[in-house]
């Protein structure tokens, strides 16, 4: 893994991916943020050594380097999911690469099903904490001390400083935000009514199929993380209805305009 990461990092540095201030995982809802980035380099994942391929609709599969609000950023336009069949090491590989491209601050977005009765479709939720229910842990196996220590402290998986700054931006822009706990499941099925109930009983406010492994690996390497989730459907008892990926994408795209503005202003503050 170490050698593969270094090979990929060397390749990307030669292509001009240098000295970025932020890494951004453009999951569901943030794809439109690319329009605000002054792009200097753009590579398909298929061109990058050791990168997997993004097969989920709505995840374009490009790595982008450019300027956003006066700051250099590297953006993943689409991520890899465990349910696509990739190993957990393949899922989190890009996060390790971002770290060794010099990035210390990571912003991640996703779509989720809300189980908090105070939430509504289209809400943007700051992830204040997560519950890992993925079937495989991204740090399972022999630890490589060059990446980080064996036992990782997760008491502040999501940076309180970054959360406070995002709230500051939201207040200035008069944007309402929710704040809650995100639970990560494997997918790709949407949850049954009983599973939504389980998620709520376990103490989460929303559930999705990504982000958690990426944050664990980012913390393993000492990175600061900010997570935001667009609530694209509801798993509230008595309100669970049929949902499709197309409907999820539609809601994420609409709310994504607001989320993109938030992230753009947030990056400019730092």
ABEGO torsion letter per residue (X at the ends): XAAAAAAAAAAAAAAGBBGBABBBBBBBGAAAAAAABBBABBBBAAABBGBBBBABBGBAGBBBBBBBGGBBBBBBBEBBBAAAGBBAAAAAAAAAAAAAAGBABBBBBBBBBBABAABBBGBBBBBABBBBABABBAABEBBBAAAEBABBBAABABBAAAAAAAAAAAAAAGBBBBBBBBBBBAOABBBBAAAAAAAAAAGBABBBABGAAAAAAAAAAGBBBBBBBBBABBABBGABBBBBAAAAAAAAAAAAAAAAAAAAAAAAAX
